[in-house]
Amino acid sequence: MSGSEKKEGFINNLGKIYALYTGVFIGVVIVLAILEQLGVPDVVIGYAFIVLTVGVYALIGILSRTAQVSQYYVAGRQVPPVFNGMATASDWMSGASFVGLAGSLYILGYDGLAFVLGWTGGYVLVAVLLAPYLRKFGAYTVPDFLGTRYQGNAARVMGIVVLFACSFTYVTAQVYASGIIASRFLGLPFEVAVFFGLAGILVCSMLGGMRAVTWTQVAQYIILIIAYLVPVVILSAKVTGVPIPQLMYGDILERISALESQQGIVKSHIAPFVTYNKINFFGLIFCLMLGTASLPHILMRFFTTPSVKAARISVGWALFFIFLLYFTAPAYAAFAKYEILSNVVGKEISSLPDWVAIWGDIGLINITDTGDGILQWSEFSINRDVVVLATPEIAGLPYVIAGLVAAGGLAAALSTADGLLLAIANALSHDIYYRMINPNASTKKRLATAKVILLCVAFLAAITASTRPSDILSMVAWAFSIAASGLFVPLVLGVWWRRTTKEGAIAGMITGFVVCMFYLVVTRYFPQLGHDVFGMSVFNEANGVVRDNVGYFTIRNISAGLFGIPASFIVTYVVTLLTPKPPQEISNLVDNIRVAKGGDSTDESYREGGIASS
Amino acid sequence: MESKNEQHWKKTKSLMVTVLVIWFFFSFVIHFFVNALNGVSFLNFPFGFYMAAQGSLIVFVVLIFWFAKKQNQIDEEFGFDEDGN
C-alpha cells in the first residue's frame, strides 16, 4: 500500500477511528473507577489520567510527523469540516475557559455572560467576513495574506508584531495552566511541572506541525468535553432528578433568588449591569467578538479545509462544539451557587460540608468568622477555579471524576498552547525566515528552521511561565483587544473594500495597535500619569488613582479595543482615500478570492517563492 | 450591463448584510431590554437571562449553518461553486 492510499484511508475512516478512541477512553475511565473501588490510592488514579492522556497525544504527534511543507503548515488542506470544527473548538477553549469561566460566572452573575456572548458570536464574523476568503487566498499564515494583499514586508511585519503581542502572553498562560494541573496531580514542584507541560505540548506539535496538532486537538476536544459535562450532569441528576443541567438550572435560578432574598444578599445572581455598566458590558462583547475574528491561531485553522465551501460549514461546526461547553458553564455557576447558598452559607462553621475544608486547606476558599459561629455570605470567598474543580466533590463523586476533570483541563490548556505556538513559530519561520531572509531555502531547511524556532518559542514561554508572572496571566484577556485593534480592519477591508491601499492598511494597523497598547499600558502601569497628564477619570473614587481604576468614559482596559478598533478604521479609510488606487494585479487578486471556484488564488509556485497568479 | 462577477458579489454582499443585522440584534440590541424580558418566564428561566446564556448562542450556531447554505446557493446560481463548471 502506498503512502497516499494509507493517508486517504485515514481521512475516510476518521469517524470510526475517533469513535473507537472515545469508546476506549470511556472504558479506561470505567476501569479506573473500578480500581478505585478496589482500593487503588488516589495518587495512582491521578497519575494514570495524566500519563495515559498525554501518552495518547504524543503517539498521535509521532504518527503524524511529516517532511512535507504543506502538511506541516496547513495539514495538507484535507481536514474534513466536522473534524476541523472540533480541532478549532479545542484550539479555542483554553485552560482558563475550562477551569475559570464557570467561576467567573459564579462571581459576576449576569454580567459574566458578556464573556459567553463575546466568545461565541465572533464566529459569525469569522464565517461571513473572513474564513472562506482567506481559505480561497490559499496562504500558510495570516501575515502571509497581509503581505500579499498590501504588497510588501511592511504590512507583513506589522502583522507579525500584532500576532506576537496577542499570542505570546496567551501561550505563556496555557503553559502555566498545564504546569499547575501537572503539579497537583503528579505531585511535582511547579517549576518542574511547567517543563513537563512543555514536553506535552512539544510532542504534539514539533514533529508534525499543523497536521499533528489537528489530529491531537480532535482527540483533546473529545476528552475535554466529556470531562466538562460528566460532573455537572450527575450533579443535576442528584439535585433536580433530571440529568440535563442546561435545561434544569432555570429552576435552580429561581431557588437562588429565593435564598438570596431570604439571606439578605443585595447582589442578585440574575441582576444585569451591576459589576459592568452598560458601556463595559456591551463594549466587552464587541471587543471579544472582533478579537475572535482576528486571532491568527483561530483563523489559520480554516486554512486546512479541502475547499472554500468546507471552510464556511466548518465555522458552523466549530461554534457548535464550542457552544456545547459555553452553554453548560452558566449551569455550573448556578449549581455551585445554589449548593453554597443552601448548604454552606447560614450554617454553623463547625458543620460545613467536607469539600469546603479540602479547598480551604489549600487556600482557594476563605472563611473569616466574625464570632457568632454562623457563616455569613460576606464571610465566604471562593477562588474562581474552584467552581469546576470542586463540583465532583460537591456532588459526592469518587476521585476518578476529579482525575477526569484534571485530564480535561490539561487537554484544554495543551490544545490551545499547541495552536498558539504554531501560529507564532510559523509566522517567524515562514514569514520572516523564508519570505524575508532566505527565499531560496530548500524544503528541508525550511522545515528544520520551523521546528527549531518552535522549540525556542516554547522554551521562552515555559521559562516565563515558571516565574509565575501574575501580570502575564491577567493580561491574557487583553489579547482580544490587541488582535481586534491591529488586525480586524486590514483583514476585513482587504477582502470587502477593493480600494483599500497598502498605505491605508499599514497606517491603520499601526494606529490601532498603538492606541490600544497606550490605553492598556497607561491604565495598568501609569495610572497617575494617565490621570494627571492625559485627563483620565477615576472609576471608583474610594480606591484612588491605582492600576485598572482610571480611564476614559468608565471603559475598563479589558475593552481597550473600543478605542483601537475605530481609530484603526478611520485612519485606514482616510489614508486610503488620500493615496492612489492599488494596482490592477491587486484588484484582480481581490476579485479572485471573492469567487469560490477555481482553486487557490495563490498557487504552489507562489508559495514556493514566485508571484501570485490572478 | 453588470458582469456575472458583479451580480454575484452584489448578492453575496446583501446576504452578508442580512446575516450581520441578525448578528447585531442578538449580540447587542436584545440584551438592552434584559430587565423587561426578565419579567417573562421561559422554561423557568427569566427570559432576558436566558437569551444571554443560551438563546443568542443557539441563534449564532443556526445562523452560520443557514449562511453557509445560502452562500452555496448563490455560488451555484452563478456557476461559481467549486464543483460546478
Interface residues (C-beta under 8 A of the other chain):
Chain A: Y110 L113 V116 L117 T120 G121 Y123 V124 L125 A127 V128 L129 P132 Q246 L247 Y249 G250 D251 L253 E254 I270 P272 K278 F281 F282 I285 F286 M289 S307 V308 K309 R312 I313 V315 G316 L319 F320 F323 Y326 F327 P330 D591 R594 V595 A596 K597
Chain B: N5 H8 W9 T12 M16 V19 L20 W23 F26 S27 F28 H31 F32 V34 N35 N38 F42 L43 N44 F45 P46 G48 F49 Y50 A52 A53 Q54 S56 L57 I58 F60 V61 L63 I64 F65 F67 A68 Q71 N72 D75 G79 F80 D81 E82 G84
